[in-house]
Structures are given as structure tokens and as C-alpha cells.
Amino acid sequence: MAKFNANQVVSTVVKVRFNKTLDSLNMTEPDEGDFTKLPNGDDFEIGRMPCPERGMQVTDYEEVWRQIPPVPGPKRAWILESAGEGRKIFVGRIGGGYIAMGDKKGETFGARREEWDMGRMSWEVKYKIGDVDDVPSVADLGAEGFEGEADWEMGNTVIVLGRGYLVRAFELLE
């Protein structure tokens, strides 16, 4: 892990708390860290949190966060959260990047990542791990997106492959 000295860190410190709605390790404690901007534009985070590799001992950590450009593809971005009973699932897309994760606390976790292939004009599975049987795949549809996706609006409940989801974010990309 890279170490940074005070001369490399610029701007003010911002405290950020990540509340874990989904977590493959079934950890519920928030991850809270202090963020500072690095000269190259990345964000440097330091904090303390329980570490599974150390028997959940609270441990110092350092992370560097970098913004990456979206994968080129269809001009929509959205985040969905499963509604109702059952396994909690989050689904998100920005242009040609798609990720979906499902978690049932202490029982199952699964995630998939898919990307739009501009040459073939179709979605390609890049990764899938764990129990993804009920985690939606846009690649399995053989279409550009989910039915009705172009008409979604933030706050709506929509049906994706037979299950209700709340539209937490939606944007048409330029």
C-alpha cells in the first residue's frame, strides 16, 4: 500500500461515512474515513474499521479513490433498489457499464459486472461471483436494456424481470 506524506496531500479534509446496505462479508458497521484531494485529482482516504482478516479487530486503513470515465454505450445512467420482501438487490448502469449485487444477510451474496460491446452492439459478461441466480443480467436479455428503461423516472417503482425495483437515480447522458 502506498504511503503519502503531508506535502503530497492538498485541500481540506472531508469526513465520509459509507453505510453498508450490501456487504459480501456481512459487515454492518459503517466505514468512516477522512478524504483529502491529491495533486493528481485522486482522493486519499484514511480511517479505521473492523478487519475480517484480523478477527474483526479495528484496524487503520488507507485507500486511494480515482474517478474513471464511463464505458461507452447507451446514453442512460440509473440505480435501482429491490422493493418488497426477499433478497436485497441493487442494480446500476452508467452508459456501457452495468453492475448488479444481491445480498441476503448471512446467507448469500452475488455480484455481476457486464459491459456494452460497441462493435457487437451487445452486453458482455465480464465477471460474476457467488449466488447470481436472481441477480438481473442485461446480457442475458439480448437487448440494449431492460423493458421500459427509457421512460423510468427517479422515485418510480418499475418491474425488471418480474420483480419490483425503486428507481433511486436516473439520468440521460449527453
MARBA-3410 file (N, C-alpha, C, O; in Angstrom, 1 decimal):
174
0.8,-1.2,0.0,0.0,0.0,0.0,0.9,1.2,0.0,1.9,1.3,0.7 ~ 0.5,2.2,-0.8,1.3,3.4,-0.9,1.2,4.3,0.3,0.1,4.4,0.9 ~ 2.2,4.9,0.7,2.2,5.9,1.8,2.3,7.3,1.2,3.0,7.5,0.2 ~ 1.6,8.2,1.8,1.7,9.6,1.4,2.1,10.5,2.5,1.8,10.2,3.7 ~ 2.9,11.5,2.2,3.3,12.5,3.2,2.5,13.8,3.1,1.8,14.0,2.1
2.6,14.6,4.1,1.8,15.8,4.1,2.0,16.7,2.9,1.1,17.5,2.5 ~ 3.2,16.7,2.3,3.4,17.5,1.1,2.7,17.1,-0.1,2.5,17.9,-1.0 ~ 2.2,15.8,-0.1,1.5,15.3,-1.3,0.0,15.5,-1.2,-0.7,15.5,-2.2 ~ -0.5,15.8,0.0,-1.9,16.0,0.2,-2.3,17.4,0.2,-1.7,18.2,0.9 ~ -3.3,17.8,-0.6,-3.7,19.2,-0.6,-5.2,19.3,-0.3,-5.9,18.3,-0.2
-5.7,20.5,-0.1,-7.1,20.8,0.2,-7.5,20.4,1.6,-6.7,19.9,2.4 ~ -8.8,20.6,1.9,-9.3,20.3,3.2,-9.7,18.8,3.3,-9.9,18.1,2.4 ~ -9.9,18.4,4.6,-10.3,17.0,4.9,-11.8,17.0,4.9,-12.4,17.8,5.5 ~ -12.4,16.0,4.3,-13.8,15.7,4.3,-14.1,14.4,4.9,-13.5,13.4,4.5 ~ -14.9,14.3,6.0,-15.2,13.0,6.6,-16.4,12.4,5.8,-17.4,13.1,5.6
-16.3,11.1,5.5,-17.3,10.4,4.7,-17.7,9.1,5.4,-16.8,8.4,5.9 ~ -19.0,8.8,5.5,-19.4,7.6,6.1,-20.2,6.8,5.1,-21.1,7.3,4.5 ~ -19.7,5.5,4.9,-20.4,4.6,4.0,-21.2,3.6,4.9,-20.6,2.9,5.6 ~ -22.5,3.7,4.7,-23.4,2.7,5.4,-23.6,1.5,4.5,-24.0,1.7,3.3 ~ -23.3,0.3,5.0,-23.3,-0.9,4.1,-24.7,-1.5,4.1,-25.1,-2.3,5.0
-25.4,-1.3,3.0,-26.7,-1.9,2.8,-26.4,-3.3,2.3,-27.1,-4.3,2.7 ~ -25.4,-3.5,1.4,-25.0,-4.8,0.9,-23.5,-5.0,1.3,-22.7,-4.0,1.2 ~ -23.1,-6.2,1.7,-21.7,-6.4,2.1,-21.5,-7.9,1.9,-22.1,-8.7,2.6 ~ -20.5,-8.3,1.1,-20.2,-9.7,0.9,-19.7,-10.4,2.1,-19.8,-11.6,2.2 ~ -19.2,-9.6,3.1,-18.7,-10.2,4.4,-19.7,-10.1,5.5,-19.4,-10.5,6.6
-20.9,-9.6,5.2,-21.9,-9.5,6.2,-21.5,-8.5,7.3,-21.9,-8.7,8.5 ~ -20.8,-7.5,7.0,-20.4,-6.5,8.0,-21.4,-5.4,8.0,-21.8,-4.9,6.9 ~ -21.8,-4.9,9.1,-22.8,-3.9,9.2,-22.3,-2.6,9.7,-23.0,-1.5,9.6 ~ -21.1,-2.6,10.3,-20.5,-1.4,10.8,-20.2,-0.4,9.7,-19.7,-0.8,8.7 ~ -20.5,0.9,9.9,-20.2,1.8,8.8,-18.7,2.0,8.6,-17.9,1.8,9.6
-18.3,2.2,7.4,-16.9,2.5,7.1,-16.8,4.1,7.0,-17.4,4.7,6.2 ~ -16.0,4.6,8.0,-15.9,6.1,8.0,-14.5,6.5,7.9,-13.6,6.0,8.5 ~ -14.2,7.4,6.9,-12.9,7.8,6.7,-12.8,9.3,6.4,-13.8,10.0,6.1 ~ -11.6,9.8,6.4,-11.3,11.2,6.1,-10.7,11.2,4.7,-9.7,10.5,4.4 ~ -11.2,12.1,3.8,-10.8,12.2,2.4,-10.1,13.5,2.2,-10.5,14.5,2.7
-9.0,13.4,1.5,-8.2,14.6,1.1,-7.9,14.5,-0.4,-7.7,13.4,-0.9 ~ -7.9,15.6,-1.1,-7.6,15.6,-2.5,-6.1,15.5,-2.8,-5.4,16.3,-2.1 ~ -5.6,14.6,-3.6,-4.2,14.6,-4.0,-4.0,15.5,-5.2,-4.9,15.8,-5.9 ~ -2.7,15.9,-5.4,-2.4,16.8,-6.5,-2.8,16.2,-7.9,-3.1,17.0,-8.8 ~ -2.9,14.9,-8.1,-3.3,14.4,-9.4,-4.8,14.3,-9.5,-5.3,13.8,-10.6
-5.6,14.7,-8.5,-7.0,14.7,-8.6,-7.6,13.5,-7.9,-8.8,13.5,-7.7 ~ -6.9,12.5,-7.5,-7.4,11.3,-6.8,-7.8,11.7,-5.4,-7.3,12.8,-4.9 ~ -8.5,10.9,-4.7,-8.9,11.2,-3.3,-8.2,10.1,-2.4,-8.2,8.9,-2.7 ~ -7.6,10.6,-1.4,-6.8,9.8,-0.4,-7.7,9.6,0.8,-8.1,10.6,1.5 ~ -8.0,8.4,1.2,-8.9,8.1,2.4,-8.1,7.4,3.4,-7.3,6.4,3.1
-8.2,7.9,4.7,-7.7,7.1,5.8,-8.8,7.0,6.8,-9.6,7.8,7.0 ~ -8.7,5.8,7.5,-9.8,5.6,8.5,-9.5,4.4,9.4,-8.4,3.8,9.3 ~ -10.5,3.9,10.1,-10.4,2.7,10.9,-11.7,2.0,10.8,-12.8,2.6,10.8 ~ -11.6,0.6,10.7,-12.8,-0.2,10.6,-12.4,-1.6,11.0,-11.3,-2.0,11.0 ~ -13.4,-2.4,11.3,-13.2,-3.8,11.6,-12.6,-4.5,10.4,-13.0,-4.3,9.3
-11.6,-5.4,10.7,-10.9,-6.1,9.6,-11.2,-7.6,9.7,-10.7,-8.2,10.6 ~ -11.9,-8.2,8.7,-12.2,-9.6,8.8,-10.9,-10.5,8.8,-10.9,-11.5,9.4 ~ -9.9,-10.1,8.1,-8.6,-10.8,8.1,-7.9,-10.8,9.4,-7.0,-11.6,9.6 ~ -8.3,-10.0,10.3,-7.7,-9.9,11.7,-8.7,-10.1,12.8,-8.7,-9.5,13.8 ~ -9.7,-11.0,12.5,-10.6,-11.4,13.5,-11.5,-10.2,13.9,-11.9,-10.1,15.1
-11.8,-9.3,13.0,-12.7,-8.1,13.2,-12.1,-7.1,14.1,-12.8,-6.2,14.6 ~ -10.8,-7.2,14.4,-10.0,-6.1,15.1,-10.1,-4.8,14.3,-9.9,-4.8,13.1 ~ -10.4,-3.7,15.0,-10.5,-2.4,14.4,-9.1,-2.0,14.0,-8.1,-2.0,14.8 ~ -8.9,-1.7,12.7,-7.6,-1.6,12.1,-7.6,-0.3,11.2,-8.6,0.0,10.6 ~ -6.4,0.4,11.2,-6.2,1.5,10.3,-6.2,1.1,8.9,-5.7,0.0,8.6
-6.7,1.9,8.0,-6.6,1.6,6.6,-6.3,2.9,5.8,-6.6,4.0,6.3 ~ -5.8,2.7,4.6,-5.6,3.8,3.6,-6.0,3.3,2.3,-5.7,2.2,1.9 ~ -6.8,4.2,1.6,-7.2,3.8,0.2,-7.1,5.1,-0.7,-7.2,6.2,-0.2 ~ -6.9,4.8,-2.0,-6.8,5.9,-3.0,-8.0,5.6,-3.9,-8.2,4.5,-4.4 ~ -8.8,6.6,-4.1,-10.0,6.6,-5.0,-9.7,7.4,-6.2,-9.3,8.5,-6.1
-10.1,6.8,-7.4,-9.8,7.5,-8.6,-11.1,7.5,-9.5,-11.8,6.4,-9.6 ~ -11.5,8.6,-10.0,-12.7,8.6,-10.9,-12.2,8.1,-12.3,-11.2,8.5,-12.8 ~ -13.0,7.2,-12.8,-12.7,6.6,-14.1,-13.9,7.0,-15.1,-15.0,7.1,-14.6 ~ -13.6,7.2,-16.3,-14.6,7.5,-17.3,-15.5,6.4,-17.5,-15.1,5.2,-17.4 ~ -16.8,6.6,-17.8,-17.8,5.5,-18.0,-17.4,4.8,-19.3,-16.8,5.3,-20.2
-17.8,3.5,-19.4,-17.6,2.7,-20.6,-18.6,3.2,-21.6,-19.8,3.4,-21.3 ~ -18.1,3.5,-22.8,-19.1,4.0,-23.9,-20.2,3.0,-24.1,-20.0,1.8,-24.0 ~ -21.4,3.5,-24.3,-22.5,2.7,-24.6,-23.8,3.5,-24.6,-23.8,4.7,-24.8 ~ -24.9,2.8,-24.5,-26.2,3.5,-24.5,-26.3,4.7,-23.5,-25.6,4.6,-22.4 ~ -26.9,5.7,-23.8,-26.9,7.0,-23.1,-27.8,7.1,-21.9,-28.6,8.1,-21.9
-27.8,6.2,-21.0,-28.6,6.2,-19.8,-27.7,5.8,-18.6,-26.8,5.0,-18.7 ~ -28.1,6.4,-17.5,-27.5,6.0,-16.2,-28.6,5.9,-15.2,-29.5,6.7,-15.1 ~ -28.5,4.9,-14.3,-29.6,4.7,-13.3,-29.1,3.7,-12.2,-28.1,3.0,-12.4 ~ -29.8,3.8,-11.1,-29.6,2.9,-9.9,-30.9,2.5,-9.5,-31.8,3.3,-9.3 ~ -31.1,1.1,-9.3,-32.3,0.5,-8.8,-32.1,-0.2,-7.5,-31.0,-0.8,-7.3
-33.1,-0.2,-6.6,-33.0,-1.0,-5.4,-34.3,-1.8,-5.3,-35.4,-1.4,-5.5 ~ -34.1,-3.1,-5.0,-35.2,-4.0,-5.0,-36.2,-3.6,-3.9,-35.8,-3.0,-2.9 ~ -37.5,-3.8,-4.3,-38.6,-3.4,-3.4,-39.2,-4.7,-2.8,-39.1,-5.7,-3.4 ~ -39.8,-4.5,-1.6,-40.5,-5.7,-1.1,-39.6,-6.6,-0.3,-38.5,-6.4,0.0 ~ -40.2,-7.8,-0.1,-39.5,-8.8,0.7,-38.5,-9.6,-0.1,-38.4,-9.4,-1.4
-37.7,-10.4,0.5,-36.7,-11.2,-0.2,-35.3,-10.6,-0.2,-35.1,-9.6,0.5 ~ -34.5,-11.2,-0.9,-33.1,-10.7,-1.0,-33.0,-9.3,-1.5,-33.7,-8.9,-2.4 ~ -32.1,-8.5,-0.9,-31.8,-7.1,-1.3,-30.9,-7.1,-2.5,-29.9,-7.8,-2.5 ~ -31.4,-6.4,-3.6,-30.6,-6.4,-4.8,-30.5,-4.9,-5.2,-31.5,-4.2,-5.2 ~ -29.3,-4.5,-5.6,-29.0,-3.2,-6.2,-28.5,-3.5,-7.6,-27.7,-4.4,-7.9
-29.0,-2.6,-8.6,-28.6,-2.7,-10.0,-28.3,-1.3,-10.4,-29.0,-0.4,-10.1 ~ -27.2,-1.2,-11.2,-26.8,0.1,-11.6,-26.1,0.1,-13.0,-25.5,-0.9,-13.4 ~ -26.3,1.2,-13.7,-25.8,1.3,-15.1,-25.4,2.7,-15.3,-26.1,3.6,-15.0 ~ -24.2,2.9,-15.9,-23.7,4.2,-16.4,-23.2,3.9,-17.8,-22.2,3.3,-18.0 ~ -24.0,4.3,-18.8,-23.6,4.1,-20.2,-23.5,2.6,-20.5,-24.4,1.9,-20.4
-22.2,2.2,-20.9,-22.0,0.8,-21.2,-21.4,0.0,-20.1,-20.9,-1.1,-20.3 ~ -21.6,0.5,-18.8,-21.1,-0.3,-17.7,-22.4,-0.7,-16.8,-23.2,0.2,-16.6 ~ -22.4,-1.9,-16.4,-23.5,-2.4,-15.7,-23.0,-3.3,-14.5,-22.1,-4.1,-14.7 ~ -23.6,-3.1,-13.3,-23.2,-3.9,-12.1,-24.5,-4.2,-11.4,-25.4,-3.4,-11.3 ~ -24.6,-5.4,-10.8,-25.7,-5.8,-10.0,-25.2,-6.7,-8.9,-24.3,-7.5,-9.1
-25.8,-6.4,-7.7,-25.4,-7.2,-6.5,-26.6,-7.6,-5.7,-27.5,-6.8,-5.6 ~ -26.6,-8.8,-5.2,-27.6,-9.3,-4.3,-27.1,-9.8,-3.0,-26.0,-10.5,-3.0 ~ -27.8,-9.6,-1.9,-27.3,-10.0,-0.6,-28.5,-10.4,0.3,-29.5,-9.7,0.4 ~ -28.3,-11.5,0.9,-29.3,-11.9,2.0,-28.4,-12.1,3.2,-27.7,-13.1,3.3 ~ -28.5,-11.2,4.1,-27.6,-11.1,5.2,-27.2,-12.5,5.8,-28.1,-13.2,6.3
-26.0,-12.8,5.8,-25.5,-14.1,6.4,-25.8,-15.3,5.6,-25.4,-16.4,6.1 ~ -26.5,-15.2,4.5,-26.8,-16.4,3.7,-26.2,-16.4,2.4,-25.4,-17.3,2.1 ~ -26.5,-15.5,1.5,-25.9,-15.5,0.2,-25.5,-14.1,-0.3,-26.1,-13.1,0.1 ~ -24.5,-14.0,-1.1,-24.1,-12.8,-1.8,-23.7,-13.2,-3.2,-23.1,-14.2,-3.4 ~ -24.0,-12.3,-4.1,-23.6,-12.5,-5.5,-23.5,-11.2,-6.2,-24.2,-10.2,-5.9
-22.6,-11.1,-7.2,-22.5,-9.9,-8.0,-22.1,-10.2,-9.4,-21.5,-11.2,-9.7 ~ -22.5,-9.3,-10.3,-22.1,-9.5,-11.7,-21.7,-8.1,-12.3,-22.3,-7.1,-11.9 ~ -20.8,-8.1,-13.2,-20.4,-6.9,-14.0,-20.5,-7.2,-15.5,-19.9,-8.2,-15.9 ~ -21.1,-6.3,-16.2,-21.3,-6.5,-17.6,-20.9,-5.2,-18.3,-21.1,-4.1,-17.8 ~ -20.5,-5.3,-19.6,-20.1,-4.1,-20.4,-20.7,-4.2,-21.8,-20.8,-5.3,-22.3
-21.0,-3.1,-22.3,-21.6,-2.9,-23.6,-20.4,-3.0,-24.6,-19.5,-2.3,-24.5 ~ -20.5,-3.9,-25.6,-19.5,-4.1,-26.7,-20.0,-3.3,-27.9,-21.0,-3.7,-28.5 ~ -19.4,-2.1,-28.1,-19.8,-1.3,-29.2,-19.8,-1.9,-30.6,-20.6,-1.7,-31.5 ~ -18.8,-2.8,-30.8,-18.6,-3.5,-32.1,-19.8,-4.5,-32.3,-20.3,-4.5,-33.4 ~ -20.1,-5.3,-31.3,-21.1,-6.3,-31.5,-22.5,-5.8,-31.1,-23.5,-6.4,-31.4
-22.5,-4.5,-30.5,-23.8,-3.9,-30.1,-24.6,-4.9,-29.2,-25.8,-5.1,-29.4 ~ -23.9,-5.4,-28.2,-24.5,-6.3,-27.2,-23.7,-6.2,-25.9,-22.6,-5.7,-25.8 ~ -24.3,-6.7,-24.8,-23.7,-6.7,-23.5,-22.9,-8.0,-23.4,-23.3,-9.0,-23.9 ~ -21.8,-7.9,-22.7,-20.9,-9.0,-22.4,-20.6,-9.1,-20.9,-20.3,-8.2,-20.2 ~ -20.7,-10.4,-20.4,-20.5,-10.6,-19.0,-19.0,-10.5,-18.8,-18.2,-11.3,-19.5
-18.5,-9.7,-17.9,-17.1,-9.5,-17.6,-16.8,-10.4,-16.3,-15.8,-11.1,-16.3 ~ -17.6,-10.3,-15.3,-17.4,-11.0,-14.1,-18.7,-11.4,-13.5,-19.7,-10.7,-13.6 ~ -18.7,-12.6,-12.8,-19.8,-12.9,-11.9,-19.3,-13.8,-10.8,-18.4,-14.6,-11.1 ~ -19.8,-13.5,-9.6,-19.2,-14.2,-8.5,-20.4,-14.5,-7.5,-21.3,-13.7,-7.3 ~ -20.3,-15.7,-6.8,-21.3,-16.0,-5.8,-22.6,-16.4,-6.4,-22.7,-16.8,-7.6
-23.7,-16.2,-5.6,-25.0,-16.6,-6.0,-25.7,-15.5,-6.8,-26.1,-14.5,-6.2 ~ -25.7,-15.7,-8.1,-26.3,-14.6,-9.0,-27.6,-15.1,-9.7,-28.0,-14.5,-10.7 ~ -28.1,-16.2,-9.2,-29.3,-16.8,-9.9,-30.4,-15.8,-10.0,-31.1,-15.7,-11.1 ~ -30.7,-14.9,-9.0,-31.8,-14.0,-9.1,-31.3,-12.5,-9.2,-32.1,-11.6,-9.1 ~ -30.0,-12.4,-9.5,-29.4,-11.0,-9.8,-29.6,-10.7,-11.3,-29.0,-11.4,-12.1
-30.3,-9.7,-11.6,-30.6,-9.5,-13.1,-29.4,-9.3,-13.9,-28.4,-8.7,-13.5 ~ -29.4,-9.9,-15.1,-28.4,-9.7,-16.1,-29.0,-9.1,-17.3,-29.9,-9.6,-17.9 ~ -28.4,-8.0,-17.8,-28.8,-7.3,-19.0,-28.3,-8.1,-20.2,-28.9,-8.1,-21.3 ~ -27.1,-8.8,-20.0,-26.5,-9.5,-21.1,-27.4,-10.7,-21.5,-27.5,-11.1,-22.7 ~ -28.1,-11.3,-20.5,-29.0,-12.5,-20.8,-30.2,-12.1,-21.7,-30.8,-12.9,-22.3
-30.5,-10.8,-21.7,-31.7,-10.3,-22.4,-31.5,-10.3,-23.9,-32.4,-10.6,-24.7 ~ -30.3,-10.1,-24.4,-30.0,-9.9,-25.8,-30.6,-8.6,-26.3,-30.9,-8.5,-27.5 ~ -30.7,-7.6,-25.5,-31.3,-6.3,-25.9,-30.4,-5.2,-25.3,-29.5,-5.5,-24.5 ~ -30.6,-4.0,-25.7,-29.8,-2.9,-25.2,-30.1,-2.6,-23.8,-29.2,-2.1,-23.1 ~ -31.3,-2.8,-23.3,-31.6,-2.5,-21.9,-32.9,-3.2,-21.5,-33.4,-4.0,-22.2
-33.3,-2.9,-20.2,-34.5,-3.5,-19.7,-35.7,-2.9,-20.3,-35.7,-1.7,-20.7 ~ -36.8,-3.6,-20.4,-38.1,-3.1,-21.0,-38.5,-1.8,-20.2,-38.6,-1.8,-19.0 ~ -38.8,-0.8,-21.0,-39.3,0.5,-20.5,-38.3,1.4,-19.8,-38.6,2.4,-19.3 ~ -37.0,1.0,-19.9,-36.0,1.7,-19.2,-35.9,3.2,-19.6,-35.6,4.0,-18.8 ~ -36.1,3.5,-20.9,-36.0,4.9,-21.3,-37.0,5.8,-20.7,-36.8,7.0,-20.6
-38.1,5.3,-20.1,-39.2,6.1,-19.5,-39.1,6.1,-18.0,-40.0,6.7,-17.4 ~ -38.1,5.5,-17.4,-38.0,5.5,-15.9,-37.8,6.9,-15.4,-37.2,7.7,-16.1 ~ -38.3,7.2,-14.2,-38.0,8.4,-13.5,-37.7,8.1,-12.1,-38.2,7.2,-11.5 ~ -36.9,9.0,-11.5,-36.5,8.8,-10.1,-37.7,8.8,-9.2,-38.7,9.6,-9.4 ~ -37.8,7.8,-8.3,-38.9,7.7,-7.4,-39.9,6.7,-7.8,-40.8,6.2,-7.0
-39.9,6.3,-9.1,-40.9,5.3,-9.6,-40.5,3.9,-9.1,-39.4,3.7,-8.7 ~ -41.5,3.1,-9.1,-41.3,1.6,-8.9,-41.5,1.0,-10.3,-42.5,1.2,-11.0 ~ -40.5,0.2,-10.7,-40.5,-0.4,-12.1,-40.4,-1.9,-11.9,-39.9,-2.4,-10.9 ~ -40.8,-2.6,-12.9,-40.7,-4.1,-12.9,-39.5,-4.5,-13.8,-39.5,-4.1,-15.0 ~ -38.5,-5.2,-13.3,-37.4,-5.7,-14.0,-37.4,-7.2,-13.9,-37.2,-7.7,-12.8
-37.6,-7.9,-15.0,-37.6,-9.4,-15.0,-38.6,-10.0,-13.9,-38.2,-10.9,-13.2 ~ -39.7,-9.3,-13.7,-40.7,-9.9,-12.8,-40.6,-9.4,-11.4,-41.5,-9.8,-10.5 ~ -39.7,-8.6,-11.0,-39.5,-8.1,-9.7,-39.6,-6.6,-9.6,-39.1,-5.9,-10.5 ~ -40.2,-6.0,-8.5,-40.3,-4.6,-8.4,-39.0,-4.0,-7.9,-38.3,-4.5,-7.0 ~ -38.6,-2.8,-8.4,-37.4,-2.1,-8.0,-37.8,-0.6,-7.9,-38.6,-0.1,-8.7
-37.2,0.1,-6.9,-37.3,1.5,-6.8,-36.2,2.2,-7.6,-35.1,1.8,-7.5 ~ -36.6,3.2,-8.4,-35.6,3.9,-9.2,-35.0,5.0,-8.2,-35.6,6.0,-7.9 ~ -33.8,4.8,-7.8,-33.1,5.6,-6.9,-32.4,6.8,-7.6,-32.2,7.9,-7.0 ~ -32.0,6.6,-8.9,-31.3,7.6,-9.7,-31.6,7.3,-11.1,-31.7,6.1,-11.5 ~ -31.7,8.4,-11.9,-31.9,8.2,-13.4,-31.4,9.4,-14.1,-31.8,10.5,-13.7
-30.7,9.3,-15.1,-30.2,10.4,-15.9,-29.9,10.0,-17.3,-29.4,8.9,-17.6 ~ -30.3,10.9,-18.3,-29.9,10.7,-19.7,-28.6,11.3,-19.9,-28.4,12.5,-19.5 ~ -27.7,10.6,-20.4,-26.3,11.1,-20.6,-26.2,11.8,-21.9,-26.8,11.5,-22.9 ~ -25.3,12.8,-21.9,-25.0,13.5,-23.2,-24.1,12.8,-24.1,-23.7,13.3,-25.2
END
